[in-house]
Amino acid sequence: MKRWMMTAALALLLAALCGCSRLVPSSYTLVTPHNTGTKAEPQSDVLTVRDYKSLKNALRTLVQNGVEHGVIHTSQYSGDVEEDLPAAVYEFSREDPIGAYAIDYITHDCTLIVAYYEIRIDITFRDVRTPLDEIEYVGSESEAKRLLCQALENYDDHLTLYATYPGQPDYAALVQDYCGAHLKEQSAQPELTVTSYPADARNRIVELVFDYPASRLELRSMQQDVSESLRAAEIYVRYCTSETEKASLLFTYLAERFPYQEGTSRTPVYSALCQGIADSKSMAQSWQLLCDEAGLTCQTVSGMRGSESYYWNIMQLDGGYCHVDILRDLLGGGTLRLRYDEDMTGEYYWDQPQTPACPAPVPEEPPVEDPEESAPPAEEDPGTAVPPDEEPAPPEEPQPPISDEQT
């Protein structure tokens, strides 16, 4: 009986609870009064700007940190931010060296949020060769030249400089001068591409790209081969007794190595000394190196042969100067010919006041003999000859004249 009464009470309780859900609402609305003095504060992880200058600095910070999607907030901004933003973005991306170098494309959006502006910046970066934090800052042309020479010595494929000095040096001429002065150490002169960001500005980032015909390892191997060839030539002529003999033997050293062919190469000295391919310039430069190694006085001359640009050498041999055209003599299959100014006239043209005169040597005339010295000695009369065992009789003393008294 008790069990039945407990079951009925439990059923009535459950029924009561199910009916309560109809009396309770499923949602509610909370209403609070609006406080006009409340300000929305900028987030702490974004940049804050107050004027046009700080806006440009914020853009520079985003670029230097490599931020592709950045947020900038204004705080008591002095000026019209909606007007300043496009101008700042344009000026930074086109006229600032960092922006011009690093930015490929940039977009911006400005939204007013109650009491401040939120600026969103989206940046597409260029695929640069040198990261911004690795760019060398230079304040003079001499410092830029030092870094350029260092890059060429190492066969680097690029060099990026942040230049802060006026004027634009002739980088192509600097490369050519360095390679021409270091023929023994520089296997090839690279093709050069120069780009400035922005162009024609005092402060600029300059990107120099060097295009070599071979890898750094291959170029260093060529450099080693040239050095070994020069050392072998020096040993080949070491015991010559005269400068003319030494020059002639140096020519023989070249002629016996290859059947030479005329042609151009991006590794000029290596091709001339180690492959038998040369033009007038590379052969004149190679001959200059050979003479320097052998201790002969030599200089390279730039001029014209006929109507074409041409190179040859002037040497000092045993006290006199002469011209030598090594390429012409090698292609002719002959021997080394010493040429003089009179031989060059009408075919070769050069700046003669800037080079030593090369007059033809005057042939030595045989010495003129004195007729008296060249006459044969007179023959002695055999009747008056004194026998070798007898001494000649002393001459008789003259007798005084006889006076009249004595007679």
C-alpha positions in Angstrom: 0.0 0.0 0.0 2.8 2.4 0.9 4.7 1.5 -2.2 1.7 2.4 -4.4 1.2 5.8 -2.6 5.0 6.7 -3.2 4.7 5.9 -6.9 1.6 8.1 -7.3 3.3 11.0 -5.5 6.4 10.8 -7.7 4.2 10.9 -10.8 2.4 14.0 -9.6 5.8 15.7 -9.0 7.1 15.0 -12.4 4.0 16.4 -14.0 4.3 19.6 -12.0 8.0 20.1 -13.1 7.2 19.7 -16.8 4.5 22.4 -16.6 7.0 24.9 -15.1 9.0 25.2 -18.4 6.0 26.8 -20.0 6.1 29.6 -17.5 9.9 30.4 -17.9 10.9 32.5 -21.1 13.5 30.9 -23.5 15.5 34.2 -24.0 15.9 37.6 -22.4 17.3 41.1 -23.3 19.7 43.1 -21.0 19.4 46.8 -21.4 22.0 49.2 -20.0 22.2 53.0 -20.4 24.8 54.4 -22.9 27.7 56.3 -21.4 28.8 59.0 -23.8 32.1 59.5 -22.0 33.4 55.9 -22.7 36.3 55.8 -25.3 37.4 52.7 -27.2 41.2 52.4 -26.6 43.6 51.1 -29.4 45.0 47.7 -29.0 48.5 47.4 -27.6 49.9 45.2 -30.4 49.5 47.8 -33.2 51.4 50.9 -34.2 50.1 54.3 -33.1 50.6 57.5 -35.1 49.9 61.2 -34.3 50.9 63.0 -37.5 52.1 62.6 -41.1 55.8 62.0 -40.2 55.0 59.3 -37.7 52.6 57.7 -40.3 55.6 57.4 -42.7 57.8 56.0 -40.0 55.1 53.4 -39.1 55.1 52.3 -42.8 58.9 52.0 -42.7 58.7 49.9 -39.5 56.3 47.5 -41.1 58.5 47.1 -44.1 61.7 46.7 -42.1 60.1 44.0 -40.0 58.7 42.2 -43.1 55.1 42.6 -42.0 52.7 41.7 -44.9 49.5 42.6 -43.1 49.8 45.5 -40.6 47.5 47.6 -38.5 48.0 51.3 -37.5 45.9 53.3 -35.1 45.7 57.1 -34.8 45.8 58.9 -31.5 44.9 62.6 -31.4 46.1 62.8 -35.0 47.0 66.3 -36.2 45.7 66.6 -39.7 43.3 64.8 -42.0 44.4 61.1 -41.9 42.2 60.1 -44.8 44.0 62.6 -46.9 47.5 61.9 -45.5 47.4 58.2 -45.8 47.5 57.8 -49.7 50.1 60.6 -49.9 52.3 58.9 -47.2 52.0 55.5 -48.9 52.9 56.9 -52.3 55.8 58.9 -51.0 57.3 56.0 -48.9 56.9 53.4 -51.6 58.3 55.6 -54.4 60.7 58.1 -52.9 62.1 56.4 -49.8 65.0 54.0 -50.6 63.7 51.2 -48.3 60.2 51.4 -49.6 61.3 51.7 -53.3 63.7 48.7 -52.9 61.5 46.3 -50.8 57.8 47.0 -51.9 56.3 45.5 -55.0 52.7 46.4 -54.3 50.9 48.0 -51.3 47.3 48.7 -50.5 45.7 50.5 -47.6 42.3 51.0 -45.9 41.2 53.5 -43.3 38.2 53.1 -40.9 36.9 55.4 -38.2 36.2 53.6 -35.0 34.5 56.0 -32.6 37.4 58.2 -31.5 40.3 56.9 -33.6 41.1 55.6 -37.1 42.2 52.0 -37.8 44.5 51.8 -40.8 45.1 48.4 -42.5 48.2 48.0 -44.7 48.7 45.0 -47.0 52.2 44.7 -48.6 53.6 42.5 -51.3 57.4 42.4 -51.1 59.8 42.2 -53.9 62.0 39.1 -54.2 65.2 41.0 -53.2 68.8 39.6 -53.3 69.9 41.2 -50.1 67.7 41.4 -47.0 67.3 44.9 -45.6 69.3 44.2 -42.4 72.3 43.0 -44.5 72.6 46.1 -46.8 75.9 47.9 -46.5 75.7 51.7 -45.7 78.3 53.8 -47.4 78.9 57.5 -47.0 81.6 58.1 -49.7 82.5 56.9 -53.2 85.9 55.5 -51.9 84.0 53.3 -49.4 81.7 52.1 -52.2 84.7 51.3 -54.4 86.4 49.3 -51.6 83.3 47.2 -51.2 83.0 46.8 -55.0 86.6 45.5 -55.3 86.0 43.1 -52.4 82.9 41.7 -54.1 84.8 41.3 -57.4 87.7 39.6 -55.7 85.3 37.1 -54.1 83.4 36.5 -57.4 80.2 37.5 -55.6 77.1 37.6 -57.8 75.7 40.8 -56.3 76.4 43.7 -54.0 73.7 46.0 -52.4 74.7 49.4 -51.0 72.7 52.1 -49.2 74.5 55.2 -50.5 74.2 58.5 -48.7 76.6 60.7 -50.7 75.9 62.9 -53.7 76.7 61.8 -57.2 76.5 58.6 -59.1 79.9 56.8 -59.7 80.5 55.0 -63.0 80.3 51.5 -61.6 80.9 49.9 -65.0 84.2 51.9 -65.3 85.2 50.9 -61.8 84.6 47.2 -62.6 86.6 47.5 -65.9 89.5 49.3 -64.1 89.7 46.7 -61.4 89.6 43.7 -63.7 92.2 45.4 -66.0 94.5 46.0 -63.1 94.1 42.4 -61.7 94.5 40.3 -64.8 96.4 37.6 -62.9 93.9 37.4 -60.1 90.6 37.9 -62.0 89.7 35.2 -64.5 86.7 37.0 -66.0 85.1 40.4 -66.1 81.5 40.1 -65.2 78.6 41.7 -67.1 77.2 44.4 -64.8 73.6 45.5 -64.1 73.0 48.5 -61.9 69.6 49.5 -60.4 69.0 52.4 -58.0 66.1 52.7 -55.6 64.9 55.3 -56.2 66.7 56.5 -59.3 68.7 59.7 -59.3 68.2 60.4 -55.6 70.9 61.5 -53.1 70.0 58.7 -50.6 69.4 55.5 -52.5 69.8 51.8 -52.4 72.1 50.6 -55.3 71.9 46.9 -56.4 74.8 45.7 -58.4 74.4 42.3 -60.1 77.4 40.5 -61.5 76.9 37.9 -64.3 80.0 35.6 -64.6 80.5 33.1 -67.4 81.2 30.3 -64.9 80.8 29.4 -61.2 83.0 30.7 -58.5 84.8 27.3 -58.2 85.4 27.1 -61.9 86.8 30.7 -62.1 89.2 30.0 -59.2 90.4 26.9 -61.0 91.0 29.0 -64.1 92.9 31.5 -62.0 95.1 28.7 -60.7 95.9 27.4 -64.3 96.9 30.9 -65.4 99.3 31.2 -62.4 100.9 27.9 -63.2 101.3 28.8 -66.9 103.1 32.1 -65.9 105.4 30.3 -63.5 106.3 27.7 -66.1 107.2 30.5 -68.6 109.4 32.3 -66.0 111.3 29.0 -65.5 111.6 28.5 -69.3 113.5 31.8 -69.8 115.3 32.0 -66.5 118.8 31.5 -67.8 118.8 33.8 -70.8 121.7 36.1 -70.9 120.0 39.1 -72.7 116.6 40.7 -72.7 116.2 40.2 -76.4 117.0 36.5 -76.1 114.5 36.2 -73.2 111.7 37.9 -75.2 112.4 35.6 -78.2 112.2 32.5 -75.9 109.0 33.7 -74.3 107.5 33.8 -77.8 108.7 30.3 -78.4 107.1 29.2 -75.2 103.7 30.5 -76.5 104.1 29.2 -80.0 104.9 25.7 -79.0 101.8 25.4 -76.7 99.0 25.7 -79.2 98.2 26.4 -82.8 96.6 29.7 -82.0 93.2 30.8 -83.3 91.8 34.3 -83.3 88.6 34.6 -81.2 87.0 36.4 -78.3 86.3 34.9 -74.9 84.8 36.0 -71.5 87.8 34.5 -69.8 90.4 36.3 -72.0 93.7 35.6 -70.2 92.8 32.0 -69.4 91.7 31.4 -73.0 94.9 33.0 -74.4 97.4 31.1 -72.1 95.6 27.8 -71.6 93.4 27.3 -74.7 95.1 29.0 -77.6 92.2 31.4 -78.3 92.9 35.1 -78.3 92.2 38.5 -79.8 94.6 41.4 -79.9 93.6 42.7 -76.5 93.7 39.4 -74.6 97.0 38.5 -76.2 98.5 41.8 -75.4 97.4 41.5 -71.8 98.7 38.0 -71.6 102.1 39.0 -73.0 102.2 41.8 -70.5 101.7 39.2 -67.7 104.4 37.0 -69.1 106.9 39.9 -69.3 106.1 41.0 -65.8 106.7 37.4 -64.6 110.0 37.2 -66.5 111.2 40.6 -65.4 111.0 42.4 -68.8 109.8 46.0 -69.2 106.6 46.0 -71.2 103.4 48.0 -71.6 100.1 47.4 -73.4 99.2 49.9 -76.1 95.6 50.6 -77.2 95.2 52.0 -80.7 94.0 51.1 -84.2 95.3 48.8 -86.9 93.7 50.0 -90.1 90.2 51.0 -89.2 89.7 48.6 -86.3 90.5 48.9 -82.6 93.7 47.0 -81.8 96.1 46.2 -79.0 99.9 45.4 -79.0 102.9 46.0 -76.7 105.9 48.2 -76.4 109.0 46.6 -74.8 112.4 47.8 -73.6 115.0 45.3 -74.7 118.7 45.8 -74.0 118.4 49.6 -73.7 116.1 50.2 -76.7 112.4 50.4 -77.2 110.4 48.4 -79.9 106.8 47.4 -80.8 105.7 43.7 -80.7 102.5 42.4 -82.2 102.3 39.0 -80.6 99.0 37.9 -82.0 100.0 38.8 -85.5 103.3 36.9 -85.2 101.6 33.8 -83.6 98.9 33.6 -86.3 101.6 34.1 -89.0 103.4 31.0 -87.7 106.7 32.9 -87.6 109.1 34.2 -85.0 109.0 37.2 -82.8 109.5 40.4 -84.9 110.7 43.6 -83.3 109.0 46.5 -85.0 109.9 50.2 -84.8 108.0 53.4 -85.4 108.9 53.5 -89.0 107.5 50.0 -89.4 104.2 50.9 -87.8 103.5 54.1 -89.7 100.6 53.8 -92.1 99.1 50.7 -90.6 99.1 51.2 -86.8 97.8 54.4 -85.1 98.2 55.2 -81.4 98.8 58.2 -79.1 102.5 58.5 -79.7 103.2 61.3 -77.1 101.9 59.0 -74.4 104.3 56.1 -75.3 108.1 55.8 -75.6 109.6 56.5 -79.0 110.8 53.4 -80.7 113.4 54.4 -83.3 115.1 51.8 -85.4 118.6 51.1 -84.1 121.4 52.8 -86.1 123.6 50.0 -87.6 127.1 50.2 -86.2 129.8 51.2 -88.8 133.1 49.3 -88.8 135.9 51.4 -87.2 138.0 53.4 -89.6 141.7 52.3 -89.4 144.6 54.7 -89.3 146.7 54.4 -92.5 149.9 54.6 -90.6 148.8 51.9 -88.2 147.6 49.7 -91.0 150.8 50.0 -93.1 153.1 46.9 -92.9 156.4 47.5 -91.0 159.4 48.5 -93.2 161.9 45.7 -94.0 165.4 46.1 -92.7 168.4 46.0 -95.0 170.0 42.6 -94.3 173.4 44.1 -94.7 172.9 46.5 -91.8 171.2 44.1 -89.5 173.0 43.5 -86.3 173.5 39.8 -85.3 171.6 39.0 -82.2 174.8 38.0 -80.3 176.6 41.2 -81.0 176.0 44.6 -79.5 176.0 47.5 -81.9 179.1 49.6 -81.8 178.8 53.0 -80.0 178.6 55.9 -82.3 181.9 57.8 -83.0 182.4 61.1 -81.3 182.8 64.0 -83.7 186.4 65.3 -84.0 187.1 69.0 -83.5 188.1 70.9 -86.6 191.8 71.5 -87.3 192.9 75.1 -86.8 195.5 77.1 -88.9 198.0 77.1 -86.0 198.0 73.3 -85.9 198.8 73.2 -89.5 
